[in-house]
Amino acid sequence: MDNLITGDLNNIAHLFKLREFDFYHHDVSKFVHVPGKIDYILHFASPASPIDYLKIPIQTLKVGSLGTHNLLGFALAKKARILVASTSEVYGDPLVHPQNEDYWGNVNPIGPRGVYDEAKRFQEAITMAYHTYHKLETRIVRIFNTYTHA
């Protein structure tokens, strides 16, 4: 599922020939419904590049808030486990490098990068609220400082 606001179908074109692959062109900031059994939901929806999220700040905030809320509700309805992708941006502009999980951050909610940072912080907070209140099986992964070698 993707609204392709920063994506491209060419990136997944090779998957369309697979019988077990379905693509839904949809914005998760709107109500989400997929028929049938769902076991796992991976929520990676969000512009990640400053170039993108500075051009589309409202959509960035909406996918982190409304989109996450919709997917958590969908996971609850489907009795599915959900993993949400977060980032080191939850720390804001860190004063400590590298950040560990005990570091609380240096945040500026109204700064130029605030739309992305606040969307990710809200995403984590609502995910934990669903986990605590509804006993929903959730996971949060903060993906950053990740490198690969070719």
N, C-alpha and C positions, 0 to 999 in steps of 0.2 A: 504494500500500500504506500503510495507516494503521490503528492500533488505536483511534483516535478517543478516546484518553484525555483529550486536551484539544481535540480537533477536533470538527467537526460536518459531517455529510453534506450539509447545506444549502449549505455553502461550495463544494461541487463538483457540486451537483445538475444544473447546466447541462451538465456533461460526459457524463452517463449516456446521452444520446441519440446520442453520437458512436460510430460503429462501431469506430473505432480506439482507444477508451478502455476499459480494464478496471480495475476497482477490486478490490483484495484487502484485506479486513478482516483484518488480521494484525498481530501484535506482532513487530517485527524482532529483539527480544531472544530469540526462539525461532527454531529452524531456518527458513531461508527457501528456498522453492523456487517457481519460476515456470517452467512449461514453455516450450520454444521458445528462439529466439535472442534474446539481450539484448545491445545494443550499449553502452548507457550506464546507469549507476545514479546517481541523485541522492539522497544521504543527508541529508535535512533533519529526520529524526526526532529530536525532543527537546522537552520543555517549555521554552519560552524565557522565560516570565514568572516573576519571583520568586514571585508568588502561587501559580502552579502548581507550580514545582519545590520550593518549601518544603512544599507539601501532599503531594507524592509523591516524596520524596527517593530512595527505593530504585529506583523505576522510572526516575528521571532518571539515576542512575548506571548502571543496567542498559542503557539504550538507548545511552548513550555508550560503554560497554565491550562488553558482549555483543552488542548490536545492531550496532555498528560491526564487530566481529570477524566476525559472521555475514555481513554484507553484503560485507566484503572477501573472505571465502571464496567467497561466491556469485559475486562479480565474477571471481575467479580461475578458478572452474569454468566460467563462461560466456565467459571471455576478453573481458570487458567493461571499459571505462574507468569509474572511479568518482570522483565528486566528493563530498566531504564538506563540510558547512556547519559552520564553527566560528564563533567570536565573539571580541570583545575581552576576554571574561571569562577567556581563557587567561592574561591579564596579572594577574588577581586585582584587587585594589583599587589601581589604578595611582597612582603618585606623579607621573607625567608625563602631561600632556594636550596635544594628542592623542598617542596612542601610535604609534610607527613600528615597523617590523619589527626594528629593532636593540634595542628595549627588552625586557628579560627579565621584568619584572613585580615585583609585591609580593603574594605569595600567602599564603593561610591555608587549608590543606586541611581543617581542622576547624571553620572558621567557618561562620556560617549560610548563606552562599552557596557554600560549598566543594563541595557535591554537584554543582552545575552546572559550576563552574570545573574541578574535577578530572575530571569526565566529558569535558569538551571537551579538556583537556590529554591525557588518555589517548587520546581519539579521534584527535587529531593524531599522537601518538607511534606508535600501532599502524598508522595509515595510512602513515606514513613507513617503518615496519618492513616492511610488505608491499611497498611500492615498492622498497625497497633489497634485501630478501631474495628476493622472488619476481619482481622486475622488473614488478610490476603497474603499469599506467598509472593513476596517481592524481592527483587535484587536491584541494587544500584551499583553501577560500575563507573568509576571516574577514569576516563581514558585520556591520558596526556603523557607527554614525554615518551612517546612510543616510536620506535624506529625499526626499520627492516633493512636488511642488506640484500642486494640483488645478486 
